[in-house]
């Protein structure tokens, strides 16, 4: 078991997501930054879908009750194992009783803790990803215990690898959305000619951008959406749906983020700037 001595700001169990249930209104959920999760699981020789902990902005303090191996990835949040600093994208051997502590956020926004063979929380609709009301709990709290397997005999093939920090990018690649043709020349210029700022309304459901563009008077039937769909409100607000976002919406879907852009946006926080590049 992993004992949560202090849970930090917002920590959840996530895998790659819950697929095949959007027709009944269930979001995909899953890790916000899939790239970081896949690389950490690769280093541990895990299944790519092995469950990890997603750590937002402020990290936890955790105690391991069985031997294992771990790998940190994603945002750079200073971390120590028994008060000795450890780095991202390194396989670290864990002994019984070891304590992992997080400190200051250095860059990025969401970090990941992968463990050998993944965290063994219950699957619901084929996924371990936490999302209310599909799972009983929204996030992990102080004092909880998270199950994992004893892997005392594991010897890693690759102990570390240099990873480029994709989340330092400020340009998001986008495709045309279903209602892209509704945009006027003035609106197109406003979207692609200047940077935008992440507003305080940002979470696992959606990111809202601070700057407005010229609004519209279009109405449409509620239609399907995906993680990365950019909705355009009548007031000129851009809303980017993320992994826990609703499965349908009634605003024009003017753009769609690429998978890489979703990973990049997942590492942005209040006040960060970004721009769009049409593919």
SEGU-766221 format. One record per residue: x, y, z of N, C-alpha, C in turn; residue number from 0; residue in one letter; chain. Coordinates in Angstrom, 3 decimals. Atoms other than C-alpha are relative to their C-alpha. Layout:
BEGIN
       nX       nY       nZ      caX      caY      caZ       cX       cY       cZ   k r c
        X        Y        Z        X        Y        Z        X        Y        Z NUM a A
...
***
This chain:
BEGIN
       nX       nY       nZ      caX      caY      caZ       cX       cY       cZ   k r c
    0.828   -1.202    0.000    0.000    0.000    0.000    0.870    1.264    0.000   0 x A
   -0.615   -1.321   -0.058    0.967    3.625   -0.555   -0.839    0.834    0.954   1 x A
    0.726   -0.782   -1.000   -0.006    5.712    2.479    0.151    1.483   -0.312   2 x A
   -0.002   -1.426    0.326   -0.963    9.314    1.742    0.081    0.789    1.302   3 x A
   -0.177   -0.798   -1.209    0.499   11.369    4.583   -0.550    1.410   -0.190   4 x A
    0.542   -1.317    0.373   -0.391   14.639    2.826   -0.314   -0.050   -1.483   5 x A
    0.449    0.230    1.378   -2.362   14.740   -0.400    0.364    1.109   -0.974   6 x A
   -0.293   -1.102    0.910   -1.290   18.115   -1.794   -1.261    0.709   -0.448   7 x A
    1.114   -0.832    0.457   -3.595   20.368   -3.820   -1.127   -0.814   -0.626   8 x A
    1.027    0.800    0.686   -5.433   17.967   -6.157    0.699   -1.177   -0.656   9 x A
   -0.675    1.203    0.484   -4.221   14.413   -6.708   -1.043   -1.070   -0.302  10 x A
    0.934    1.037    0.411   -6.077   11.686   -8.592    0.747   -1.192   -0.581  11 x A
   -0.481    1.166    0.738   -5.534    8.184   -9.934   -0.512    0.126   -1.430  12 x A
    0.380   -0.086    1.402   -5.531    8.234  -13.749    0.739   -1.057   -0.812  13 x A
   -0.668    0.789    1.031   -4.816    5.856  -16.609   -0.219    0.728   -1.326  14 x A
    0.172   -0.691    1.278   -5.281    6.563  -20.320   -1.444    0.397   -0.281  15 x A
    1.369   -0.480    0.146   -9.025    6.942  -19.949   -1.044   -1.089   -0.079  16 x A
    1.187    0.868   -0.027  -12.497    5.455  -20.029   -0.702    0.135   -1.349  17 x A
    0.466   -0.111    1.380  -13.489    4.701  -23.619   -1.262   -0.830   -0.241  18 x A
    1.161    0.765    0.427  -16.712    3.551  -25.266   -1.282    0.291    0.739  19 x A
    1.196   -0.292   -0.790  -19.210    5.229  -22.956   -0.486    1.439   -0.190  20 x A
    0.412   -1.388    0.205  -19.605    8.744  -24.345   -1.470    0.094   -0.439  21 x A
    1.405   -0.019    0.420  -23.003    7.771  -25.764   -0.960    0.067    1.178  22 x A
    0.823   -0.135   -1.201  -24.307    7.655  -22.188    0.503    1.133    0.895  23 x A
   -0.420   -1.204   -0.708  -22.599   10.891  -21.173    1.206   -0.134    0.904  24 x A
   -1.172    0.215   -0.855  -19.451    9.471  -19.566    1.246    0.530   -0.705  25 x A
   -1.217   -0.535    0.629  -16.303   11.544  -20.322    1.112   -1.039   -0.066  26 x A
   -1.165    0.884    0.098  -13.057    9.897  -21.346    0.814    0.016    1.284  27 x A
   -0.874   -0.162   -1.170  -11.219   11.252  -18.275    1.413   -0.461   -0.358  28 x A
   -1.374    0.410    0.271   -7.706    9.806  -17.952    0.983    1.133    0.207  29 x A
   -1.075   -0.974   -0.233   -4.381   11.595  -17.640   -0.122    1.183   -0.958  30 x A
    0.053   -1.206    0.827   -4.351   15.168  -18.911    1.176    0.048   -0.971  31 x A
   -1.212   -0.003    0.827   -0.786   14.837  -20.254    0.401   -1.445   -0.271  32 x A
   -0.221    1.411    0.325   -0.745   11.401  -21.885    1.458   -0.278   -0.342  33 x A
   -1.394    0.199    0.399    2.757   11.864  -23.291    0.888   -0.271    1.212  34 x A
   -0.826    0.172   -1.200    4.307   12.211  -19.833   -0.283   -1.333    0.680  35 x A
    0.365    1.268   -0.627    2.410    9.194  -18.522    0.582   -1.177   -0.781  36 x A
   -0.508    1.107    0.811    3.376    6.928  -21.425    1.506   -0.155    0.154  37 x A
   -1.454    0.087   -0.117    7.068    7.797  -21.076    0.413   -0.549    1.356  38 x A
   -0.323    0.531   -1.325    7.112    7.120  -17.336   -0.305   -1.496    0.060  39 x A
    0.335    1.425    0.009    5.334    3.791  -17.834    0.965   -0.800   -0.870  40 x A
   -0.971    0.672    0.860    7.741    2.923  -20.656    1.294   -0.281    0.756  41 x A
   -1.236    0.182   -0.759   10.736    3.427  -18.384   -0.131   -1.124    1.034  42 x A
    0.243    1.052   -0.988    9.139    1.070  -15.847   -0.402   -1.317   -0.658  43 x A
    0.431    1.186    0.760    8.288   -1.440  -18.618   -1.424   -0.414    0.359  44 x A
    1.412    0.225   -0.295    4.622   -1.083  -17.684   -0.823   -0.035   -1.277  45 x A
    1.003   -0.207    1.037    1.582   -1.426  -19.886   -0.227    1.509   -0.122  46 x A
    0.223   -1.447    0.136    0.979    2.069  -21.361   -1.202    0.502    0.786  47 x A
    1.220   -0.389   -0.707   -2.413    2.069  -19.605    0.103   -0.181    1.508  48 x A
   -0.157    0.175   -1.443   -0.980    1.391  -16.143   -0.360    1.288    0.731  49 x A
    0.492   -1.165   -0.737   -2.550    3.704  -13.564    1.126    0.710    0.738  50 x A
   -0.982   -0.867   -0.647   -0.509    6.598  -12.192   -0.727    0.963    0.928  51 x A
    0.567   -1.119   -0.751   -1.035    9.457   -9.770    0.255    1.278   -0.785  52 x A
   -0.119   -1.319    0.622   -1.712   12.829  -11.395    0.014    1.034    1.116  53 x A
   -0.252   -0.936   -1.094   -0.382   15.595   -9.148   -0.054    1.413   -0.555  54 x A
    0.230   -1.335    0.536   -1.564   19.161   -9.706    0.648    1.065    0.874  55 x A
   -0.618   -1.214   -0.560    0.671   22.128   -8.809    0.756   -0.245    1.317  56 x A
   -0.616    0.205   -1.313    1.387   21.137   -5.199    0.016   -1.481    0.327  57 x A
   -0.127    1.437   -0.155    2.725   17.676   -4.491   -0.299   -0.513    1.385  58 x A
    0.331    0.653   -1.262    1.941   15.186   -1.733    1.231   -0.439    0.779  59 x A
   -0.999    0.754   -0.757    3.921   13.393    0.956   -0.535   -1.425    0.130  60 x A
    0.473    1.375    0.134    3.706    9.612    0.502    0.979   -0.969    0.656  61 x A
   -0.852    1.033   -0.601    4.995    6.571    2.375   -0.307   -1.354   -0.635  62 x A
    0.132    1.303    0.652    5.611    3.238    0.649    0.098   -1.108    1.049  63 x A
    0.034    1.082   -0.984    4.729    0.126    2.638    0.516   -1.318   -0.555  64 x A
   -0.585    1.186    0.617    6.177   -2.403    0.161    1.067    0.440   -1.000  65 x A
   -1.020   -0.350    1.000    9.269   -2.466   -2.096   -0.615    0.111   -1.395  66 x A
    0.476   -0.185    1.368    8.725   -1.269   -5.659    1.012    0.858   -0.742  67 x A
   -0.792   -0.977    0.755   10.138    1.077   -8.300   -0.954    1.053   -0.526  68 x A
    0.849   -1.103    0.446    8.810    4.472   -9.360    0.713    0.830   -1.054  69 x A
   -0.554   -0.964    0.948    9.311    7.108  -12.033   -0.885    1.236    0.012  70 x A
    0.725   -1.261    0.044    8.300   10.775  -11.919    0.067    0.570   -1.410  71 x A
    0.003   -0.616    1.328    7.312   12.677  -15.063   -0.900    1.221    0.017  72 x A
    0.863   -1.177    0.111    5.459   15.732  -16.328    0.639    1.240    0.588  73 x A
   -0.484   -1.253   -0.578    5.783   19.027  -14.484    1.175   -0.249    0.939  74 x A
   -1.129    0.083   -0.929    8.953   19.670  -12.540   -0.431    0.576    1.352  75 x A
    0.303   -0.358   -1.387    7.932   19.695   -8.879    1.114   -0.619    0.827  76 x A
   -1.166    0.524   -0.715   11.000   19.366   -6.670   -0.435   -1.130    0.932  77 x A
    0.383    1.188   -0.758   10.911   15.931   -5.040    1.220   -0.612    0.678  78 x A
   -1.065    0.688   -0.728   12.956   14.029   -2.474   -0.511   -1.356    0.469  79 x A
    0.285    1.303   -0.588   13.066   10.401   -1.386    0.872   -0.133    1.235  80 x A
   -0.731    0.007   -1.274   14.035   10.213    2.285    0.974    1.180    0.068  81 x A
   -0.733   -1.270   -0.027   15.258   13.832    1.914    1.151    0.086   -1.000  82 x A
   -1.011   -0.029    1.057   17.516   12.974   -1.051   -0.698    0.364   -1.306  83 x A
    0.686   -0.421    1.233   16.574   14.818   -4.296   -0.020   -1.093   -1.056  84 x A
    0.111    0.887    1.153   15.301   12.726   -7.223   -0.552    0.804   -1.163  85 x A
    0.362   -0.737    1.196   14.665   13.797  -10.802   -1.087   -0.730   -0.796  86 x A
    0.961    0.597    0.918   11.996   13.204  -13.410    0.679   -0.974   -0.964  87 x A
   -0.419    0.950    1.032   12.341   10.323  -15.897    1.227   -0.808    0.412  88 x A
   -0.984    0.941   -0.521   14.582    8.204  -13.698   -0.731   -1.094    0.759  89 x A
    0.571    1.099   -0.778   13.666    4.765  -12.375    0.677   -0.022    1.365  90 x A
   -0.513   -0.070   -1.370   14.054    4.895   -8.602   -0.510   -1.219    0.775  91 x A
    0.379    1.160   -0.801   14.093    1.763   -6.432   -0.511    0.458    1.366  92 x A
    0.656   -0.375   -1.244   11.863    1.935   -3.352    0.081   -1.153    0.993  93 x A
    0.000    0.984   -1.085   12.276    0.113   -0.033   -1.187    0.268    0.929  94 x A
    1.094   -0.146   -0.957    9.636   -0.470    2.608    0.288    1.136    0.969  95 x A
   -0.142   -1.115   -0.937    9.093    2.661    4.683    0.514    1.286   -0.612  96 x A
   -0.501   -1.215    0.653   10.560    5.125    2.156   -1.092    1.066   -0.079  97 x A
    0.933   -1.129    0.056    8.956    8.580    2.117    0.367    0.904   -1.169  98 x A
   -0.145   -0.907    1.142    8.501   10.600   -1.060   -0.688    1.311    0.341  99 x A
    0.547   -1.320   -0.318    8.014   14.331   -0.524    0.201    0.947   -1.169 100 x A
   -0.071   -1.004    1.058    7.303   17.119   -2.985    0.134    1.383    0.603 101 x A
   -0.182   -1.377   -0.435    8.323   20.743   -2.690   -0.552    0.987   -1.000 102 x A
    0.422   -1.127    0.826    8.198   23.775   -4.971   -0.233   -0.406   -1.456 103 x A
    0.252    0.154    1.427    6.655   23.785   -8.452    0.998    0.859   -0.767 104 x A
   -1.016   -0.720    0.750    9.438   24.734  -10.864   -0.505    0.419   -1.382 105 x A
    0.672   -0.364    1.256    7.649   24.617  -14.238   -0.997   -1.083   -0.371 106 x A
    1.107    0.883    0.296    4.627   23.000  -15.807   -1.098    0.150    1.039 107 x A
    1.139   -0.095   -0.918    1.445   22.316  -13.850   -0.421   -1.354    0.571 108 x A
    0.430    1.320   -0.457    0.739   18.558  -13.629    1.160   -0.989   -0.076 109 x A
   -1.029    1.021   -0.061    3.239   15.952  -12.508   -0.627   -1.374    0.148 110 x A
    0.510    1.371   -0.067    2.911   12.176  -12.550    0.954   -0.883    0.793 111 x A
   -0.742    1.030   -0.717    4.014    9.374  -10.261   -0.439   -1.348   -0.546 112 x A
    0.254    1.347    0.505    4.210    6.043  -12.061    0.690   -0.997    0.913 113 x A
   -0.533    1.041   -0.870    4.853    2.832  -10.161    0.035   -1.313   -0.768 114 x A
   -0.122    1.277    0.707    5.943   -0.620  -11.311   -1.321   -0.771    0.043 115 x A
    1.251    0.740    0.195    2.860   -2.490  -12.646   -1.249    0.820    0.293 116 x A
    1.145   -0.887   -0.141    0.623    0.492  -11.923   -0.705   -0.109    1.347 117 x A
    0.809    0.026   -1.222   -1.620    1.403   -8.999   -1.217   -0.890   -0.232 118 x A
    0.993    1.068    0.140   -4.204   -1.293   -8.348   -1.356    0.370    0.598 119 x A
    1.325   -0.399   -0.445   -7.342    0.676   -7.530   -1.057   -0.682   -0.877 120 x A
    1.036    0.702    0.779  -10.687   -0.767   -8.733   -0.253    0.656   -1.349 121 x A
    0.405   -0.502    1.306  -11.674   -0.435  -12.381   -1.518    0.210   -0.009 122 x A
    1.416   -0.281    0.194  -15.029    1.161  -13.184   -0.201    0.328   -1.476 123 x A
    0.197   -0.164    1.437  -16.268    0.904  -16.781    1.332   -0.080   -0.755 124 x A
   -1.239    0.283    0.705  -12.861   -0.394  -17.795    1.167    0.919    0.287 125 x A
   -1.078   -0.943   -0.295  -10.740    2.356  -16.231    0.102    0.248    1.494 126 x A
   -0.225   -0.373   -1.391   -9.197    3.292  -12.891   -0.085    1.517    0.211 127 x A
   -0.004   -1.458   -0.092   -9.481    7.040  -13.655   -1.108    0.507    0.910 128 x A
    0.980   -0.556   -0.929  -11.214    9.011  -10.912   -0.820    1.091   -0.672 129 x A
    0.919   -1.013    0.507  -14.279   10.986  -11.973   -1.364   -0.212    0.644 130 x A
    1.335    0.029   -0.597  -17.429   11.752   -9.977   -1.032    0.279   -1.088 131 x A
    0.486    1.034   -0.926  -20.061   10.259  -10.236    0.324   -1.428   -0.434 132 x A
   -0.332    1.361    0.430  -18.539    7.297  -12.089    0.736   -0.736    1.107 133 x A
   -0.704    0.575   -1.150  -16.130    6.656   -9.205   -0.519    0.651    1.279 134 x A
    0.552   -0.469   -1.272  -16.945    7.138   -5.539    0.654    1.289    0.477 135 x A
   -0.732   -1.159   -0.506  -14.299    9.797   -4.948    0.525    0.842   -1.152 136 x A
   -0.471   -0.942    1.009  -13.270   12.893   -6.892    1.515    0.054   -0.046 137 x A
   -1.463   -0.052   -0.085   -9.667   12.942   -5.693    0.445   -0.676    1.278 138 x A
   -0.584    0.692   -1.149   -7.330   11.479   -3.092    0.190    0.972    1.158 139 x A
   -0.084   -0.847   -1.188   -7.373   12.835    0.452    1.036   -0.541    0.985 140 x A
   -0.948    0.393   -1.037   -5.027   12.749    3.445   -0.451   -1.291    0.680 141 x A
    0.286    1.212   -0.753   -4.804    9.377    5.158   -0.444   -1.188   -0.825 142 x A
    0.420    1.132    0.837   -5.946    7.255    2.220    1.180   -0.924   -0.298 143 x A
   -1.007    0.975    0.422   -4.088    4.132    1.123   -0.317   -0.462   -1.415 144 x A
    0.165    0.359    1.405   -3.544    3.247   -2.540    0.771   -1.287   -0.248 145 x A
   -0.680    1.289    0.156   -2.768   -0.370   -3.411    0.942   -0.049   -1.204 146 x A
   -0.918    0.321    1.098    0.191   -1.464   -5.545    0.640   -1.345    0.298 147 x A
   -0.583    1.319   -0.140    2.124   -4.683   -6.087    1.423    0.074    0.548 148 x A
   -1.371    0.132   -0.481    5.291   -5.747   -4.294    0.865   -0.492   -1.165 149 x A
   -0.876    0.375    1.123    7.997   -5.789   -6.989    1.462    0.099    0.432 150 x A
   -1.335   -0.071   -0.588   11.103   -6.282   -4.859    1.081   -0.517   -0.939 151 x A
   -1.008    0.623    0.865   12.834   -8.374   -7.550    0.198    0.723   -1.328 152 x A
   -0.071   -0.679    1.294   12.395   -5.878  -10.396    1.341    0.697   -0.206 153 x A
   -1.233   -0.670    0.390   15.573   -4.742  -12.152   -0.256    0.712   -1.323 154 x A
    0.332   -0.730    1.237   15.042   -1.984  -14.748    1.042   -0.198   -1.096 155 x A
   -0.897    0.069    1.156   16.497   -2.275  -18.236    0.588    1.373   -0.289 156 x A
   -0.426   -1.384    0.220   16.675    1.515  -18.683   -0.231    0.760    1.296 157 x A
    0.148   -0.675   -1.290   17.315    3.599  -15.578   -0.406    1.451   -0.135 158 x A
    0.383   -1.401    0.191   16.852    7.097  -17.037    0.106    0.354   -1.478 159 x A
   -0.033   -0.464    1.380   16.351    9.000  -20.272   -0.221    1.501   -0.002 160 x A
    0.186   -1.444    0.109   16.575   12.635  -21.306   -1.271    0.278   -0.782 161 x A
    1.283   -0.305    0.606   13.152   14.029  -22.134   -0.113    1.499   -0.226 162 x A
    0.256   -1.409    0.273   12.357   17.317  -23.830   -1.332    0.405    0.637 163 x A
    1.196   -0.464   -0.700    9.796   19.368  -21.920   -0.970    0.627   -1.000 164 x A
    0.943   -0.500    0.995    6.981   19.675  -24.444   -0.910    1.074    0.561 165 x A
    0.936   -0.955   -0.583    4.954   21.691  -21.975    0.574    1.417    0.080 166 x A
   -0.547   -1.352    0.087    7.326   24.644  -22.372   -0.438    0.686   -1.290 167 x A
    0.496   -0.583    1.241    5.838   25.136  -25.856   -1.178    0.928    0.280 168 x A
    1.115   -0.930   -0.140    3.405   28.032  -26.247   -0.933   -0.026   -1.205 169 x A
    0.815    0.074    1.201    2.015   27.188  -29.705   -0.777   -1.315   -0.019 170 x A
    0.868    1.172    0.030   -0.951   24.796  -29.889   -0.449   -0.267   -1.428 171 x A
    0.441    0.376    1.340   -1.594   22.953  -33.155   -1.477   -0.392    0.042 172 x A
    1.439    0.253    0.027   -5.284   22.834  -34.097   -0.450   -0.369   -1.410 173 x A
    0.683    0.322    1.250   -7.506   21.382  -36.825   -1.288    0.821   -0.078 174 x A
    1.297   -0.663    0.171  -10.639   22.964  -38.247   -1.081   -0.847    0.674 175 x A
    1.114    0.681   -0.624  -13.711   22.115  -36.185   -1.210   -0.034   -0.920 176 x A
    1.191    0.129    0.852  -17.177   21.244  -37.560   -0.636    1.328   -0.395 177 x A
    0.618   -1.301    0.295  -18.340   24.887  -37.368    1.032    1.072   -0.346 178 x A
   -1.065   -0.955    0.344  -15.068   26.485  -38.499   -0.463    0.999   -1.055 179 x A
    0.423   -0.863    1.109  -16.784   27.898  -41.603   -0.870    1.177    0.448 180 x A
    0.809   -1.104   -0.513  -18.948   30.144  -39.402    0.843    1.224    0.350 181 x A
   -0.872   -1.098   -0.420  -15.934   32.285  -38.516    0.177    1.025   -1.116 182 x A
   -0.241   -1.084    0.952  -15.593   35.663  -40.208    1.493    0.261   -0.118 183 x A
   -1.415   -0.369    0.153  -12.299   37.076  -41.470    0.498    0.728    1.241 184 x A
   -0.391   -0.741   -1.198  -12.258   39.372  -38.457    0.239   -0.947    1.174 185 x A
   -0.155    0.970   -1.091  -12.723   36.480  -36.042    1.223   -0.883   -0.214 186 x A
   -1.187    0.798    0.306  -10.079   34.383  -37.804    1.277    0.764    0.331 187 x A
   -1.179   -0.815   -0.283   -7.601   37.228  -37.568    0.226    0.121    1.502 188 x A
   -0.120   -0.144   -1.454   -8.345   37.635  -33.858    0.523   -1.283    0.646 189 x A
   -0.430    1.273   -0.579   -7.762   33.933  -33.199    1.471   -0.299   -0.298 190 x A
   -1.319    0.464    0.442   -4.543   33.443  -35.161    1.085    1.083   -0.032 191 x A
   -0.995   -1.070    0.103   -2.799   36.812  -34.913    0.536    0.482    1.343 192 x A
   -0.447   -0.488   -1.307   -2.311   37.234  -31.172   -0.008   -1.132    1.027 193 x A
    0.005    1.021   -1.050   -1.565   35.236  -28.026   -1.213    0.141    0.919 194 x A
    1.063    0.025   -0.995   -4.154   34.268  -25.426    0.593   -0.344    1.359 195 x A
   -0.445    0.236   -1.367   -3.868   34.007  -21.654   -0.953   -0.969    0.684 196 x A
    0.822    0.936   -0.765   -5.100   31.131  -19.483   -0.655    0.751    1.158 197 x A
    0.733   -0.682   -1.066   -7.808   32.456  -17.155    0.006   -0.848    1.277 198 x A
    0.083    0.745   -1.254   -8.491   31.392  -13.578   -0.967   -1.177   -0.104 199 x A
    0.926    1.115    0.224  -11.254   29.124  -14.922    0.701   -1.077   -0.823 200 x A
   -0.680    1.107    0.677   -9.046   26.155  -15.776    0.083   -1.200    0.936 201 x A
   -0.022    1.226   -0.793   -9.315   22.574  -14.558   -0.051   -1.200   -0.943 202 x A
    0.029    1.209    0.822   -9.685   19.000  -15.779   -1.184   -0.023   -0.964 203 x A
    1.157   -0.038    0.899  -13.029   19.848  -17.391    0.246    0.897   -1.205 204 x A
   -0.179   -0.947    1.105  -12.043   22.873  -19.479    0.952    1.112    0.388 205 x A
   -0.811   -1.206   -0.146   -9.694   25.801  -19.957   -0.736    1.148   -0.694 206 x A
    0.519   -1.202    0.630  -11.171   29.249  -20.565    1.153    0.977   -0.206 207 x A
   -1.037   -0.979    0.305   -9.024   31.930  -22.199   -0.499    1.396    0.357 208 x A
    0.371   -1.307   -0.550   -8.987   35.453  -20.818   -0.489    0.968   -1.075 209 x A
    0.319   -0.979    1.031   -9.086   37.472  -24.053   -1.241   -0.423   -0.793 210 x A
    1.177    0.248    0.835  -12.338   37.768  -26.027    0.317    0.332   -1.454 211 x A
   -0.049   -0.371    1.410  -12.691   37.829  -29.808   -1.408    0.484   -0.375 212 x A
    1.345   -0.457    0.377  -15.626   39.384  -31.721   -1.010   -1.152    0.077 213 x A
    0.982    1.042   -0.257  -18.755   37.442  -30.753   -0.822   -0.378   -1.225 214 x A
    0.820    0.484    1.118  -21.459   35.798  -32.862   -1.449   -0.162    0.463 215 x A
    1.409    0.226   -0.289  -25.212   35.198  -33.070   -0.504   -1.325   -0.496 216 x A
    0.390    1.298    0.539  -25.205   31.626  -34.326   -0.636   -0.873    1.087 217 x A
    0.585    0.997   -0.889  -27.441   29.015  -32.711    0.105   -1.361   -0.669 218 x A
   -0.151    1.340    0.548  -27.059   25.259  -33.132   -0.544   -1.023    0.984 219 x A
    0.438    1.091   -0.855  -28.366   21.975  -31.798    1.182   -0.515    0.816 220 x A
   -1.042    0.618   -0.809  -26.427   20.334  -29.000    0.649   -1.132   -0.787 221 x A
   -0.734    0.966    0.826  -23.716   18.251  -30.662    1.164   -0.582    0.790 222 x A
   -1.066    0.704   -0.685  -20.925   15.877  -29.710    1.292    0.800    0.090 223 x A
   -1.292   -0.644   -0.214  -17.621   17.148  -28.316    1.028   -1.041    0.422 224 x A
   -1.117    0.855   -0.384  -14.208   15.647  -27.548    0.979    0.792    0.850 225 x A
   -1.103   -0.728   -0.609  -11.246   16.497  -25.351    0.780    0.750   -1.079 226 x A
   -0.697   -0.823    0.973   -9.518   19.343  -27.174   -0.916    0.815   -0.888 227 x A
    0.944   -0.813    0.768  -12.700   20.758  -28.752    0.002    1.433    0.524 228 x A
    0.063   -1.416   -0.388  -12.642   24.585  -28.741   -1.387    0.524   -0.345 229 x A
    1.333   -0.564    0.162  -16.097   26.042  -28.206    0.085    1.531   -0.028 230 x A
    0.014   -1.451    0.221  -16.939   29.638  -29.193   -1.348    0.538    0.487 231 x A
    1.248   -0.496   -0.570  -19.536   31.429  -27.037   -0.466    1.261   -0.742 232 x A
    0.488   -1.224    0.643  -21.781   34.265  -28.339    0.724    1.260    0.468 233 x A
   -0.706   -1.169   -0.534  -19.864   36.687  -26.099    1.431    0.097   -0.494 234 x A
   -1.352   -0.041    0.527  -16.590   35.820  -27.859    1.032   -0.704    0.850 235 x A
   -0.910    0.758   -0.865  -15.099   33.524  -25.215    0.370   -1.325   -0.664 236 x A
   -0.458    1.306    0.467  -12.995   30.506  -26.236    0.134   -0.939    1.198 237 x A
   -0.024    1.006   -1.057  -13.504   27.406  -24.071    0.559   -1.286   -0.598 238 x A
   -0.645    1.211    0.505  -11.212   24.401  -24.584   -0.338   -1.151    0.931 239 x A
    0.386    1.149   -0.817  -12.698   21.141  -23.329    1.199   -0.916    0.221 240 x A
   -1.104    0.892   -0.345  -10.331   18.784  -21.544   -0.531   -1.379    0.372 241 x A
    0.302    1.416   -0.144  -10.392   15.172  -20.331   -1.296   -0.305    0.759 242 x A
    1.249    0.215   -0.723  -13.320   15.492  -17.900   -1.139    0.845   -0.558 243 x A
    1.010   -0.867    0.594  -15.271   17.798  -20.216   -1.248   -0.750   -0.418 244 x A
    1.278    0.605    0.381  -18.897   17.187  -21.133    0.092   -0.617   -1.389 245 x A
   -0.029    0.745    1.262  -19.672   14.892  -24.057   -0.785    0.685   -1.113 246 x A
    0.745   -0.770    1.001  -22.037   17.326  -25.832    0.014    1.468    0.387 247 x A
    0.054   -1.433   -0.276  -22.362   21.102  -26.140   -0.774    0.731   -1.080 248 x A
    0.820   -0.767    0.924  -24.403   23.800  -27.818    0.677    1.200   -0.615 249 x A
   -0.752   -1.095    0.612  -21.653   26.278  -28.790    0.701   -0.500   -1.260 250 x A
   -0.747    0.401    1.198  -19.980   26.243  -32.226    1.370   -0.583    0.367 251 x A
   -1.283    0.694   -0.222  -16.999   23.852  -32.286    0.939    0.434   -1.123 252 x A
   -0.729   -0.632    1.099  -14.607   25.990  -34.263    1.361   -0.627   -0.266 253 x A
   -1.334    0.584    0.143  -11.291   24.195  -33.654    0.103   -1.255    0.851 254 x A
   -0.268    1.211   -0.762   -9.924   20.892  -32.366    1.501   -0.125    0.223 255 x A
   -1.416    0.152   -0.318   -6.584   20.552  -30.566    0.510   -1.367   -0.437 256 x A
   -0.671    1.270    0.243   -4.156   17.869  -31.692    0.300   -0.668    1.341 257 x A
   -0.366    0.719   -1.223   -3.169   15.199  -29.177    1.190    0.667    0.685 258 x A
   -1.177   -0.660   -0.572    0.200   16.922  -28.711   -0.380    1.319    0.654 259 x A
    0.426   -1.285   -0.568   -1.543   20.252  -28.093   -0.740   -0.185    1.312 260 x A
    0.676    0.283   -1.265   -3.741   18.710  -25.398    1.029   -0.233    1.096 261 x A
   -1.066    0.241   -0.974   -0.603   17.459  -23.633    0.650    1.306    0.433 262 x A
   -0.626   -1.288   -0.311    0.929   20.935  -23.854   -0.909    0.859    0.857 263 x A
    0.935   -0.836   -0.760   -2.184   22.729  -22.620   -0.182   -0.510    1.420 264 x A
    0.154    0.588   -1.330   -2.461   20.330  -19.682    1.050    0.500    0.980 265 x A
   -1.076   -0.493   -0.845    0.778   21.845  -18.369   -0.028    1.526    0.152 266 x A
    0.130   -1.453   -0.149   -0.458   25.460  -18.535   -0.843    0.334    1.222 267 x A
    0.713   -0.445   -1.192   -1.729   27.395  -15.536   -0.400    1.457   -0.152 268 x A
    0.459   -1.385    0.009   -3.281   30.772  -14.705    1.128    0.958   -0.387 269 x A
   -0.958   -1.014    0.421   -1.468   33.569  -16.535    0.944   -0.423   -1.096 270 x A
   -0.849    0.460    1.101    0.415   31.387  -19.015   -0.602    0.430   -1.337 271 x A
    0.472   -0.427    1.314    0.192   32.463  -22.652    0.141   -1.117   -1.020 272 x A
   -0.027    0.997    1.067   -0.478   30.413  -25.761   -0.543    0.616   -1.277 273 x A
    0.511   -0.435    1.296   -1.240   30.820  -29.461   -0.398   -1.236   -0.792 274 x A
    0.498    1.110    0.795   -2.873   28.681  -32.143    0.666   -0.021   -1.373 275 x A
   -0.537    0.205    1.335   -1.390   27.221  -35.337   -0.910   -0.986   -0.717 276 x A
    0.932    0.863    0.739   -3.827   25.804  -37.896    0.762   -1.001   -0.856 277 x A
   -0.640    1.056    0.790   -2.775   22.494  -39.416   -0.739   -0.226   -1.321 278 x A
***
